[in-house]
Amino acid sequence: MTNHSWLLSPLMTSVFFVLGVALFFQVIMQMLALNYAKTEWSVTTFERIQRIISILYFGIIAVILEVNSFHNVGSGGFVNFRILLVIYIMAYLGQVEGLSVLMISLISYITLRGISANTPVFIAIFLGGYVIFAYFVKLLQLKKIKMLTWLISVNVVVIAYWFWLSGGTFTNTNMWYQIFAFMITSGCLSFELTQIMTDNNEIIMISRQARTDYLTGLKNDGAFTKDLSYAIENAGNDGNSLHLMALDIDHFKMINDQHGHLAGNKILSFVGWSFKQITNGIPGVECYRVGGEEFDIIFRNVHIHDVEEIAREINQQIQIAEIEYKGVSIPITVSIGIAKKHANDNSDDLYERADKMLYESKRNGRNRITSDND
């Protein structure tokens, strides 16, 4: 990547190189986001995987830059690449990721060159630059400064840095070339990464919407069908490995007829919130709204006694709640059916038994819990 070996001008090559790195990163992130829509990953798991892949990808880029810089001594473009790498990772991925890549770059630098008198100075400059850029990134994230202000601030810092490298003279042609190259490359990279993050966020949002009920925030029927099949395939046969709870809001049609669909929506939203609050933090438990006033909860590796205790808590919490709508208090109750997985069950078998238990609760007067463990 020395100036004499480039077929295009160094500036154009820098732009193409940086945009190529960003574009390939976009391809990887979009593949990851699309795969997220097809897996059982939680949002936390997805973000953790995204973070690890980002550090590995840009860590490899950092090593490549250090190797090329080592073999092309005096090429100022690599200084710009180092700066761009760290500040844009911090801005678009996070400060932890930026620091991780910075450490990879420093380790590569020391490994290739060894420790010399200049090493502490180099490390101090890198760490000092990290602190300065981290401060600007924080202001950007807190929306205390706008993107344009952030870009100008970054460019001012880099101009000062190049001015210091050139010995404080304004007549250094290479200095002005490197400053100009940084500004052009930085602008292109900012535009490209903004587009990447916007596209990825849209893919993730669409993926979440495809699996989430908009009214309650619970997973929807499509996610339930997929998750139940997955749970069946991975469940043991000890009688406590998998349970399904079917729930139904009693007299919901009558509530809609008497108070209107907006009142019904408010009740659905409250019931979904209640399920999430009661089951929140319990490993192996997931709630779903599968249609209308019908809900299901999957329990993986939860003992039947705990499942029944949760059912009683749900029943009691819903029963004591009264939803206010247009000055009218609307009482609500739920009927519950619980079924445990039997050996050789498929998802339809378990679902049908849970539904049968739910029907028994309704047939016996509603606002009841019926379990096939009774």
N, C-alpha and C positions, 0 to 999 in steps of 0.2 A: 504493500500500500504506500510505497514511497512515491513522491511526486513524479520521478522520472520513469516509473514503471506503469503508471496509470495510462490507459488508452484514452480515457476521457479526462477532463480537468479534475483536479482533486476535489473541488467543490461539488461538482456534479456527482462524482463517485461517492462522496460522503452522503449526499442526499439519498442516492439510490441505495446505499448500504443501510442507512438508518431506516428508511421506509421499508426495505426488504425484511429487516429484522422485525419491525412492527407488524408487517403484513403476515409473516409466518406465525407470529405470536397470536394474531387475530384468528388465523385458521385453527390453531391449537385450542384457543379458548372457546371458539364456536363449536368445535367438535365436543369439547367437554360439556358445554351448556346443553347441547342437543342430547348427549348421553345422559345428562342429569334428568331429562324428561322421561327417560326410559328405565330408570333405576329406582331403587328404594332409598336412595340417599336422602338424608335430611338436609336442610339448608346449611346447617353448621358443618356437616360432613363435606358438602359440596365446596363451601368456602375454604375449608382446610385443604382439600385436594387442590383447589385453584391456587392457593398460596404456595404449596409445596412445588407444584409444577412451575409456577412463575419464578421462584427462587432458583430452581434447577436450570430453567431455560436461560434466564439472564445471567446466572452464575457461569454457565458455559460460554456465553457471549463475552463476559468479563475476562475469562481465562484466554479466550481467543485474542481479545484485544491486547492483553498483556504480552502474550507470546509474539504477536506482530510488532508491538511497540519495542520489545526486546531486540528483535531482529532488524528493526528499522529505526535506529537511534536518530533523534533529531526531527522526527516527523511530528509536527505539532498537532496534526489531526487527531492523534490518539488521545491527547489531553482533552480535546473537546468531546470525544466519544465517552471517555470516563465520566466527565461531568454530566453529559446528557443521560448516560445510563443510570446514574444514581438519582438525579433529581426527578426524572420522569417515573422511575419506579416508585419513589416516595409519593409523588403526586397522584399517581393513578392506581397503585397497588397497596401502598402503606409504608410507614416508616420502618417497621420491623423488616419488611422485605428489602427495603433500600439499604438498611444497615447490614443485612445478611449478604447481599451482593457486594457491598463495599468491603466486607471482611474477606470474601472470596477473592476479590481483586487485590487486596493488600497481601494476602497469603501468596497469591500467584506472583506478585511483584517481588516479594522477598525470596521466594523459592528460585526464581529465575536469576536474580541479580545478587542474591546473598545480602548480608548485612554490611553496610558501609557507613561512612560518616554522613552521607546524605539521606540515609534511610529514616532517621527520626524526623528530619525536616519534611520528607515526603509524607510520612504518616500523619504528622501534625497538620499539614496542609489539607490532606484528605478528610481527616476528622473535623477540622475547623470548617471546611466547606460543607460537610454533612450537617453540622449544627446550624450553620447559617441557612442552608436550603431547607432544613427541617422546620425552621422557624417560619419561613415563607410559606411552606406547604401547610403548616398548621393554620396560619392566617387564612389561607385559601379555603381549607376545609371548614373553618368556622364562618366562612363567608364575610370575613372582615375586609377582605380585598377581592377585587374581581380578577378574572383570568388575565385580562390585558395588563393590569397592574402587576400581577405576579410575573408575567413574561418580561415586563420592563425591568422589574427588580432583579430577576435572574440574570438578564443581560448586563445590567449595571455591575453586578458582582463579578461576572466573567470578564467584563472589560477591565475592571480593576485588577483582576488576577493576571490577565495577559499583560497589562501595563507594568505590573510588578515583575513578571518574568522577563520582560524586555529591558529591564534596568531603569525604568522610569523615563524613557524617551518616547516622544510622540512621532519620531521620524522612522521608526522601525516598520518597514513595509510588511514583513511577515506577520508582525503583531496585528496590523489592521486587516490583513487578509484572514487571519485565524478568527478574529472577532466577527468579521463579516460572515465567514463560513459558519461560525457557531449560530449567529442570529438566523440565518436562512435555514439551517438544519433544524434548529430548535423550533422555529415556526412550523415547518413541515411536520415534525414529529408531534408537536402539540395537536395539530389538526387531525393527524392520523390516529393518535391514541384516544382523542376525544370521541372520534367516530367508532373506534373499536369498543370502548366502554359503553357507549350508547347502544350499539348493536347487541352486545352481550347482555346488557340489562334488559333489553326488550325480549330477547330469547328466553331469559330466565323468567321474566314476568309472564310471558305466554305459557311457558311450561308449568308454572305454578297455577295459573288460572285454569289450565286444562285438567288439573288434579284437585282443585279446591272449589268448594261450594262458596259462592260469593256472599251469601247471606249470613252464614254461620262461621265461616272461616275454617270449617272442618274439611277433611278430605271428602271427595264426592263419590258417587256410585262407581265410576270407572276405576278410581283408585282402590275402592273397597274390593271389587272383583279381583283385581290384580294382586292386592296385598293378601287377601284370604287364600288364594291359590298358592302364593309363595309360602304363607304360614303353614298350610297343610303339607306342602312338600317337605318342609324343614322341621316339622313337629315330630316328637317321639311318640311312643305308645304307652306312656306311664299313667295316662288318665288325667294328668295335671299340666300337660305341655301346651294345650291350646283350648281356650273357651271362647264362645261367641255369645255376646249379649245383644238381643234385639229389643228395641225400645220404640214406643209409639205414643204420641201425645193423644190423650183421651178426648173424644168429642171435638176434634179439631175442625172438622167441617162445619159443625154447628157454631163454633166460635167465629169462623170466617163469615158465615151467613148472618150472624147477629151483629158482629162488630166491624166487619170489613176485612179485606185482605191486608191492609196496612197493620191492623192489630195482629193478624195472624203472623205477619212477617216479624213484628216485634217479639212475639212469643217464640218463634223459631230461633231468632237471634239469641234470646235469653237462654233458651234450653241448650243451644250449642255452646254458649259461653259457660254454662253451669257444668256441662260434661267436661270441658277442657279444664276448668278450675279444679274439679274433683279428681281427675285422673292425671293432672299435670305432675311431671316428675316421677311417675311410676314406670319403671322400665318395662318394655314389651307391651304397652297399652296404646292403642290408637283409636280415635273416634271418627265416625263418618256420618254424614247425612246422605242417605241413599235414595231419597225421594219424598216429596211432600212432607208429612209429619213423621216420617220413618227414619230411624237412626240405628246404627250398629256400632258396637265396640268390640274390637279384637283384643284378646288377652293372651299373650304368649308367655309361657313359663310363670304363670301366676296361679297360686293354689285356689281351688274352688271356694274355700272359706273366705279368702280375700276378695274374690270376685263377687260373692254374695254380699259381703260387707259393703263393697263399693255400690252395688245395686241398691242396698237399703239407704245408703247416704244420698244417692241420686234421687230416689223416690221421696225421701223426707225433704230434701232441699227444694225440689220442684213443688211439692205439696204445700209448703209453708209460704211459697212466693205468690204474690198477687201482682199481675202486670197492670199498671195504670195506663189507660188509653182514653184520651178525651174526657178525663174526669171519672171514668168508669173503671172499677177494679175487677179484673178478670181472673178468676181462680183457674189453676191448671193442675193436672195430674198426668202421670205417665204409667203405662203398663209395660212390664218388663218380662222377657223370656230369656233363660240362660241354658245353653247346651254345651257339653264338653265333647271333644273329639274322641271318637271310638277308633279302634284299629281298622285300617283299610277304608276309612272315610275319605270321600273326596269333598270338595268345597260345597257342592250341592247338598250332600248328605247332612253336613253340619249346619248349613244355612236352613234347610227344611226343618230340622229338629228345633233350632232356636226359634224359628217362625211358629212352629207348633206350640212351643212353650209360651210364646207371646199370645197366641190365640187363646190358650187356656186362661191366661191372666185376664183377658178381655171377657171371655165367656163366664168367668167367675165373679164378675162385677167391676173390672177395671181397677186402676190404681193398686195393682198387685205385682208380686214377683213370683214367677214360677220357674223352677229349675229342674232339669232332668236328673239332678243329683238327689232330689227328694225321694 
